[in-house]
Amino acid sequence: MKVREGGESYNVVIVGSPNVNDGYKLVNNAAYPQISSDYAKTFTVLQSLHCDVFLGAHGSYYDMESKYARVSAGVNPFIDPKGYRDCK
């Protein structure tokens, strides 16, 4: 999504939980035959996004605690395109 702050526009990406929970069947899933291709597409889409502000379903995804501790006037550690690109 796009957000504006201080006259600037930023691309924000909020990553959900791109993992496979116990009980999910990615191969030969009769109830959801395209599940494996949809799952793979998730990573293709995430890699294609331009991200200025990286957020996630869990703070550990984007180093929330460390970034929050560094919030100060004029500096926004949440603007972190490199953090998004480097996220594994």
BALOBA-1460 file (C-alpha; in Angstrom, 3 decimals):
// residues 88
<rec num="1" residu="m" x="0.000" y="0.000" z="0.000"/>
<rec num="2" residu="k" x="1.043" y="3.624" z="-0.338"/>
<rec num="3" residu="v" x="1.258" y="5.989" z="2.603"/>
<rec num="4" residu="r" x="2.224" y="9.627" z="2.913"/>
<rec num="5" residu="e" x="4.194" y="11.174" z="5.739"/>
<rec num="6" residu="g" x="5.754" y="14.608" z="5.860"/>
<rec num="7" residu="g" x="5.024" y="15.227" z="2.205"/>
<rec num="8" residu="e" x="6.742" y="11.988" z="1.156"/>
<rec num="9" residu="s" x="5.097" y="8.920" z="-0.329"/>
<rec num="10" residu="y" x="6.187" y="5.427" z="0.740"/>
<rec num="11" residu="n" x="5.431" y="1.908" z="-0.423"/>
<rec num="12" residu="v" x="4.540" y="-0.278" z="2.560"/>
<rec num="13" residu="v" x="4.607" y="-4.061" z="2.416"/>
<rec num="14" residu="i" x="3.020" y="-6.076" z="5.216"/>
<rec num="15" residu="v" x="4.147" y="-9.687" z="5.053"/>
<rec num="16" residu="g" x="1.723" y="-12.212" z="6.518"/>
<rec num="17" residu="s" x="2.975" y="-15.639" z="7.516"/>
<rec num="18" residu="p" x="4.475" y="-17.172" z="4.384"/>
<rec num="19" residu="n" x="5.019" y="-20.581" z="5.909"/>
<rec num="20" residu="v" x="3.343" y="-23.959" z="5.829"/>
<rec num="21" residu="n" x="1.568" y="-24.971" z="8.999"/>
<rec num="22" residu="d" x="1.237" y="-28.590" z="10.085"/>
<rec num="23" residu="g" x="-1.623" y="-30.296" z="8.303"/>
<rec num="24" residu="y" x="-1.367" y="-28.311" z="5.063"/>
<rec num="25" residu="k" x="-0.832" y="-30.426" z="2.009"/>
<rec num="26" residu="l" x="1.027" y="-28.686" z="-0.833"/>
<rec num="27" residu="v" x="1.111" y="-31.687" z="-3.179"/>
<rec num="28" residu="n" x="-1.895" y="-33.664" z="-4.416"/>
<rec num="29" residu="n" x="-4.353" y="-31.527" z="-2.464"/>
<rec num="30" residu="a" x="-7.758" y="-32.410" z="-3.907"/>
<rec num="31" residu="a" x="-9.485" y="-29.599" z="-1.980"/>
<rec num="32" residu="y" x="-7.059" y="-26.961" z="-3.345"/>
<rec num="33" residu="p" x="-5.269" y="-28.348" z="-6.416"/>
<rec num="34" residu="q" x="-3.336" y="-25.142" z="-7.179"/>
<rec num="35" residu="i" x="-2.102" y="-24.604" z="-3.598"/>
<rec num="36" residu="s" x="1.568" y="-25.206" z="-4.426"/>
<rec num="37" residu="s" x="1.558" y="-22.789" z="-7.375"/>
<rec num="38" residu="d" x="-0.290" y="-20.160" z="-5.313"/>
<rec num="39" residu="y" x="2.240" y="-20.609" z="-2.514"/>
<rec num="40" residu="a" x="5.145" y="-20.177" z="-4.952"/>
<rec num="41" residu="k" x="3.422" y="-17.129" z="-6.453"/>
<rec num="42" residu="t" x="3.431" y="-15.511" z="-2.993"/>
<rec num="43" residu="f" x="7.236" y="-15.364" z="-3.064"/>
<rec num="44" residu="t" x="7.346" y="-14.177" z="-6.669"/>
<rec num="45" residu="v" x="4.993" y="-11.313" z="-5.813"/>
<rec num="46" residu="l" x="6.862" y="-10.401" z="-2.618"/>
<rec num="47" residu="q" x="10.164" y="-10.297" z="-4.522"/>
<rec num="48" residu="s" x="8.655" y="-8.053" z="-7.201"/>
<rec num="49" residu="l" x="7.365" y="-5.370" z="-4.820"/>
<rec num="50" residu="h" x="9.163" y="-2.097" z="-4.258"/>
<rec num="51" residu="c" x="9.186" y="-1.643" z="-0.501"/>
<rec num="52" residu="d" x="10.149" y="1.397" z="1.547"/>
<rec num="53" residu="v" x="8.497" y="0.371" z="4.832"/>
<rec num="54" residu="f" x="8.610" y="-3.318" z="5.711"/>
<rec num="55" residu="l" x="6.096" y="-4.603" z="8.280"/>
<rec num="56" residu="g" x="4.902" y="-8.088" z="9.079"/>
<rec num="57" residu="a" x="2.533" y="-10.304" z="10.970"/>
<rec num="58" residu="h" x="5.236" y="-10.775" z="13.595"/>
<rec num="59" residu="g" x="7.624" y="-8.093" z="14.809"/>
<rec num="60" residu="s" x="10.581" y="-10.435" z="14.429"/>
<rec num="61" residu="y" x="10.030" y="-10.462" z="10.637"/>
<rec num="62" residu="y" x="11.153" y="-6.846" z="10.359"/>
<rec num="63" residu="d" x="13.169" y="-6.238" z="13.558"/>
<rec num="64" residu="m" x="10.370" y="-4.225" z="15.155"/>
<rec num="65" residu="e" x="11.829" y="-3.937" z="18.654"/>
<rec num="66" residu="s" x="15.187" y="-2.647" z="17.455"/>
<rec num="67" residu="k" x="13.574" y="-0.195" z="15.047"/>
<rec num="68" residu="y" x="11.110" y="1.083" z="17.631"/>
<rec num="69" residu="a" x="13.974" y="1.715" z="20.055"/>
<rec num="70" residu="r" x="15.631" y="3.923" z="17.410"/>
<rec num="71" residu="v" x="12.595" y="6.114" z="16.669"/>
<rec num="72" residu="s" x="13.568" y="9.747" z="17.122"/>
<rec num="73" residu="a" x="12.646" y="13.110" z="15.679"/>
<rec num="74" residu="g" x="13.540" y="13.274" z="12.011"/>
<rec num="75" residu="v" x="14.674" y="9.661" z="11.703"/>
<rec num="76" residu="n" x="12.330" y="6.820" z="10.840"/>
<rec num="77" residu="p" x="14.081" y="3.429" z="11.095"/>
<rec num="78" residu="f" x="10.980" y="1.767" z="9.680"/>
<rec num="79" residu="i" x="11.877" y="3.165" z="6.268"/>
<rec num="80" residu="d" x="14.074" y="0.217" z="5.408"/>
<rec num="81" residu="p" x="14.051" y="-0.969" z="1.784"/>
<rec num="82" residu="k" x="17.338" y="-2.835" z="2.313"/>
<rec num="83" residu="g" x="15.842" y="-4.726" z="5.257"/>
<rec num="84" residu="y" x="13.037" y="-5.909" z="3.009"/>
<rec num="85" residu="r" x="15.382" y="-6.936" z="0.196"/>
<rec num="86" residu="d" x="17.640" y="-8.790" z="2.634"/>
<rec num="87" residu="c" x="14.794" y="-10.574" z="4.452"/>
<rec num="88" residu="k" x="14.964" y="-14.328" z="4.093"/>
